[in-house]
Amino acid sequence: MAERLSTAEIEAQLASLPGWSLVGDRLEQTFRFQDFLGSIAFVNRLVEPSEQAGHHPDICISWNRVTVSLTTHDAGGITQRDLDLAKVISTLAAG
Ligand SMILES: C[C@H](O)[C@H](O)[C@H]1CNC2=NC(N)=NC(=O)C2=N1
């Protein structure tokens, strides 16, 4: 099982993950798109990499905004799996 990371470890890695914030025991970012279809297309791009990783974001869609939230349930906080998936998700936001 992946181990929960310390706040210092998370913040060190967040330096190279623009837009992601530590919110409680989650990593979060809100991505903006042109419209609802842009949001849905982004969410669809998340499906395969998340399945491949066996790790899945919580997703909230609000018209042209998609808030993505990552945590590791078993660990009760943020692990390397969340940071790795955040990195992949950032690459998918550009379209
Ligand atoms: C059994 C299965 O591997 C687990 O429930 C996975 C599925 N996807 C998951 N996704 C996320 N974000 N956190 C988890 O802890 C998690 N656990």
The ligand as a Gaussian input file, in Angstrom:
#p B3LYP/6-31G(d) Opt

LIG

0 1
 C       -9.666000      -1.469000      -4.898000
 C       -9.202000      -0.248000      -5.621000
 O       -7.908000      -0.424000      -6.102000
 C       -9.224000       0.970000      -4.738000
 O      -10.486000       1.178000      -4.164000
 C       -8.752000       2.214000      -5.452000
 C       -9.614000       2.660000      -6.599000
 N       -9.405000       4.066000      -6.932000
 C       -8.946000       4.935000      -6.033000
 N       -8.867000       6.230000      -6.316000
 C       -8.449000       7.123000      -5.431000
 N       -8.367000       8.423000      -5.755000
 N       -8.083000       6.756000      -4.216000
 C       -8.101000       5.474000      -3.825000
 O       -7.725000       5.181000      -2.703000
 C       -8.541000       4.495000      -4.760000
 N       -8.562000       3.217000      -4.478000

